[in-house]
């Protein structure tokens, strides 16, 4: 029997497990520190994008196969080390994603009221690490830094009415806080221009259909319309949305302003965020942005940085600090140790990008380990955890947690997600 451990139960982890479980004579353990699986599908995808979350049913099909096991509520590094896993399994695959915010390296970034997108998204999605975040929503101005889909998700969630969350799985504490929000002006800052955004047409188009919020673009920021012909089709559709926002401004109580060629250089305030100092930028021939020296201030009680993510290092595992990911040769870190998904390539691509990545790493592992080395695998892990009084959460346990969340849902919501590990374990009678 060959034994493989996958650390992380998000898309990359389960796509890899899907490839591995098709092989003969193999047992795959998917280990996660939380009692619930699916990683960013549960706590990263916007709660009003339920169609995207439906991909978890595919992962469930893999999880229910005889040779794949979910080992939840087990912390690698605390309950068991990487070296111990390497001694028990023929291969260990790190599928930990990139859950940490890339730091915003400007003066004032440590002021209360400056929040990274991982924390803010985790807050409204019910991640136990961020359930107590309590973001300040009492001022009218919010600055969102970044020109990707996460910035759009953040702006959209801030702008929606309570009724627009019908059918979503936004958690109660976020729903209630947003219902009483004083936010009226949301400014999305991007260092470069409309042709350099990383925003997809669907997410941009959603902003044009919000009940109380209107997206706005300064026509002067848009390049000549003929230049759009040089863009790939998806980007061209995105820029078409921006042109529509510029040409058809609508008066609504909440504004979402796209501020292009704008670089935050400092955050100021007396004990908390009160304003963001922004410098105008220009692009050189290779599309690198440079400050022009012209600055202005934006009033804000909350700043949300959506500038990217990084994988947290693990002691003893080679790491690329500049890129925020594990150091690997196309996925091979050390003999018997691999990385997949964002842990391998950095925070790039969509959920679907992890499917071919997982398949490739899975095939690589199968080729490398051959028929296995006769290691202890599952029985060895179970004995080790039992000796440390660690009781893992199984996939059957997760289904009981899920059933309890669905039973607790009100107002047509698909579930009322538990936002603490204690609540999840209570649902299991622990």
Residue pairs with C-beta under 8 A, 6 or more apart in sequence:
1 25
1 26
1 27
1 372
1 377
2 23
2 25
2 26
2 27
2 90
2 369
2 371
2 372
3 26
3 27
3 29
3 88
3 89
3 90
3 372
3 375
3 376
3 377
3 378
4 20
4 26
4 27
4 28
4 29
4 89
4 90
4 91
4 92
4 93
4 365
4 369
5 28
5 29
5 31
5 85
5 88
5 89
5 91
5 92
5 93
5 381
6 13
6 16
6 17
6 28
6 29
6 30
6 31
6 93
6 95
7 13
7 31
7 32
7 76
7 85
7 92
7 93
7 94
7 95
7 96
8 30
8 31
8 32
8 39
8 94
8 95
8 96
8 97
8 341
8 343
9 30
9 31
9 32
9 37
9 38
9 39
9 70
9 72
9 95
10 38
10 39
10 40
10 41
10 95
10 97
10 341
10 354
11 38
11 39
11 40
11 41
11 55
11 59
11 341
11 351
11 354
11 355
11 358
12 95
12 97
12 340
12 341
12 342
12 343
12 354
12 357
12 358
13 30
13 32
13 39
13 93
13 95
13 340
13 341
13 358
14 30
14 37
14 38
14 58
14 59
14 62
14 63
14 358
15 341
15 354
15 355
15 357
15 358
15 359
15 362
16 93
16 95
16 340
16 358
16 359
16 361
16 362
17 28
17 30
17 62
17 63
17 68
17 358
17 362
18 58
18 59
18 62
18 358
18 359
18 362
19 358
19 359
19 361
19 362
19 363
19 366
20 26
20 28
20 68
20 362
20 365
20 366
21 28
21 62
21 65
21 67
21 68
23 366
25 371
25 372
26 67
26 366
27 67
27 69
27 377
27 378
28 67
28 68
28 69
29 69
29 71
29 89
29 377
29 378
29 381
30 37
30 63
30 68
30 69
30 70
30 71
31 71
31 72
31 74
31 76
31 85
32 39
32 70
32 71
32 72
32 73
32 74
33 73
33 74
33 75
33 76
34 72
34 73
34 128
34 421
34 424
35 72
35 73
35 393
35 397
35 398
35 401
35 421
35 424
35 425
35 428
36 42
36 72
36 393
36 398
36 401
36 402
36 424
37 56
37 59
37 63
37 70
37 72
37 395
37 398
38 56
38 59
39 97
40 97
40 351
41 52
41 53
41 55
41 56
41 59
41 351
42 53
42 56
42 125
42 417
43 121
43 122
43 125
43 126
43 127
44 121
44 122
44 125
45 52
45 53
45 125
45 351
46 52
46 121
46 125
46 153
46 156
46 157
47 124
47 125
47 157
47 165
47 168
47 169
47 170
47 171
48 156
48 157
48 160
48 164
48 165
48 167
48 168
48 170
50 167
50 168
50 169
50 414
52 351
53 169
55 351
62 68
63 70
63 395
64 395
69 378
69 394
69 395
70 393
70 394
70 395
70 398
71 381
71 392
71 393
71 394
72 392
72 393
72 394
72 397
72 398
73 390
73 391
73 392
73 393
73 421
73 425
74 80
74 385
74 390
74 392
76 82
76 85
76 314
77 314
77 315
79 385
79 388
79 390
80 381
80 384
80 385
82 92
82 314
82 316
82 317
82 337
83 316
84 384
85 92
85 381
86 92
86 336
86 337
87 375
88 375
88 376
88 377
88 380
88 381
88 384
89 336
89 375
89 377
90 336
90 369
90 372
90 373
90 375
90 377
91 336
91 337
91 338
91 365
91 368
91 369
92 336
92 337
92 338
93 338
93 339
93 340
93 361
93 365
94 314
94 317
94 326
94 333
94 337
94 338
94 339
94 340
94 343
94 344
95 339
95 340
95 341
95 343
95 358
96 311
96 312
96 314
96 343
97 309
97 311
97 341
97 342
97 343
98 309
98 310
98 311
98 324
98 325
98 342
98 343
98 346
98 347
99 118
99 309
99 311
99 312
100 118
100 309
100 310
100 311
100 312
100 324
101 116
101 117
101 118
101 119
101 305
101 308
101 309
101 310
102 116
102 305
102 307
102 308
102 309
102 310
102 324
103 109
104 114
104 116
104 145
104 264
104 305
104 307
106 264
106 265
106 266
106 267
107 265
107 266
107 267
108 114
108 266
108 267
108 268
108 269
108 273
109 267
109 305
111 267
111 268
111 269
111 271
111 272
111 273
112 136
112 271
112 272
112 273
113 135
113 136
113 269
113 272
113 273
113 300
113 301
113 302
113 303
114 267
114 273
114 303
114 305
115 133
115 135
115 302
115 303
115 304
115 305
116 304
116 305
117 146
117 150
117 151
117 154
117 304
117 305
117 306
118 130
118 309
119 130
119 133
120 130
120 133
120 135
120 154
120 304
121 150
121 153
121 154
122 129
122 130
122 133
123 130
123 131
123 133
123 135
123 173
123 174
124 157
124 170
124 171
124 174
124 178
125 170
125 171
125 174
125 417
126 171
126 174
126 417
126 418
126 419
127 419
128 419
128 420
128 421
131 171
131 173
131 419
131 420
134 177
135 177
135 302
136 272
136 273
136 301
136 302
137 177
137 178
137 180
137 181
137 182
137 183
137 301
137 302
138 182
138 301
139 182
139 183
139 299
139 300
139 301
139 302
140 182
140 183
140 184
140 185
140 299
140 301
141 183
141 184
141 185
141 187
141 298
141 299
141 300
141 301
141 302
142 158
142 183
142 185
142 186
142 187
142 300
142 301
142 302
142 303
142 304
143 187
143 189
143 264
143 276
143 298
143 300
143 302
143 303
143 304
144 151
144 154
144 155
144 186
144 187
144 188
144 189
144 303
144 304
144 306
145 151
145 189
145 264
145 303
145 304
145 305
145 306
145 307
146 188
146 189
146 190
146 305
146 306
146 307
146 308
147 188
147 189
147 190
147 191
147 192
147 196
147 197
147 198
147 199
147 260
148 197
148 198
148 199
148 306
149 198
149 199
149 200
149 203
150 306
151 188
151 199
151 306
152 188
152 199
152 203
152 204
152 206
152 207
153 203
154 304
154 306
155 186
155 188
155 207
155 256
156 203
156 206
156 207
156 210
157 170
157 178
158 178
158 181
158 183
158 186
159 183
159 186
159 207
159 210
159 212
159 213
159 254
159 256
160 178
160 210
160 211
160 213
161 211
161 212
162 175
162 178
162 179
163 211
164 210
164 211
165 175
166 411
166 412
166 413
167 412
167 413
167 414
168 413
168 414
169 413
169 414
169 415
169 417
170 413
171 416
171 417
171 419
172 416
173 419
183 254
183 302
184 253
184 254
184 255
185 254
185 255
185 257
186 213
186 254
186 255
186 256
186 257
187 257
187 259
187 298
187 300
188 256
188 257
188 258
188 259
189 259
189 262
189 263
189 264
189 276
189 278
190 196
190 197
190 258
190 259
190 260
190 261
190 262
191 261
191 262
191 263
191 281
191 289
192 260
192 261
192 281
192 283
192 287
192 289
193 221
193 223
193 260
193 261
193 283
194 217
194 221
194 222
194 223
194 239
194 242
194 258
194 260
195 223
195 227
195 228
195 231
195 235
195 239
196 283
196 287
197 235
197 238
197 239
197 242
199 238
200 234
200 238
201 234
201 237
201 238
201 240
201 241
204 238
204 241
204 242
205 241
207 213
207 215
207 241
207 245
207 256
208 215
208 241
208 244
208 245
210 252
210 254
212 252
212 253
212 254
213 252
213 253
213 254
213 255
213 256
214 249
214 250
214 251
214 252
214 254
214 255
214 256
215 245
215 256
215 257
215 258
216 245
216 246
216 249
216 255
216 256
216 257
216 258
217 242
217 243
217 245
217 246
217 257
217 258
217 260
218 246
218 258
218 259
218 260
219 246
219 247
221 246
221 258
221 260
221 261
222 239
222 242
222 243
222 246
225 243
228 236
228 239
228 240
229 236
231 239
242 258
245 258
259 278
259 298
261 280
261 281
261 282
261 283
261 289
262 278
262 279
262 280
262 281
263 278
263 279
263 280
263 281
263 289
263 291
264 276
264 277
264 278
264 279
264 303
265 277
265 278
265 279
265 291
265 295
266 276
266 277
267 273
267 275
267 276
267 277
267 303
268 274
268 275
268 276
268 277
268 297
269 275
272 301
273 300
273 301
273 302
273 303
274 299
274 300
274 301
275 297
275 298
275 299
275 300
276 297
276 298
276 300
276 303
277 295
277 296
277 297
278 295
278 296
278 297
278 298
279 291
279 292
279 293
279 294
279 295
280 291
280 292
280 293
280 294
280 295
280 296
281 289
281 290
281 291
281 292
282 289
282 290
282 292
283 289
283 290
284 290
308 324
308 347
309 324
309 342
309 347
310 323
310 324
310 325
310 346
310 347
311 319
311 324
311 325
311 326
311 342
311 343
311 346
313 319
313 321
314 326
317 326
317 333
317 334
317 337
318 326
318 327
318 328
318 333
318 334
319 325
319 326
319 327
320 326
320 327
323 346
324 346
324 347
325 339
325 342
325 343
325 344
325 345
325 346
326 333
326 339
326 343
326 344
327 333
328 338
328 339
328 344
330 364
331 338
331 339
331 340
331 344
331 360
331 361
331 364
332 338
332 364
332 368
333 339
336 368
336 369
338 344
338 361
338 364
338 365
339 361
340 354
340 357
340 358
340 361
341 354
341 357
341 358
342 348
344 357
344 361
345 357
349 357
376 383
385 391
385 392
391 430
393 401
393 424
393 425
393 428
397 428
400 427
400 428
401 418
401 424
401 427
401 428
402 415
404 418
404 427
405 415
405 416
405 417
405 418
405 427
406 414
406 415
408 415
408 416
409 415
409 416
410 416
418 424
418 427
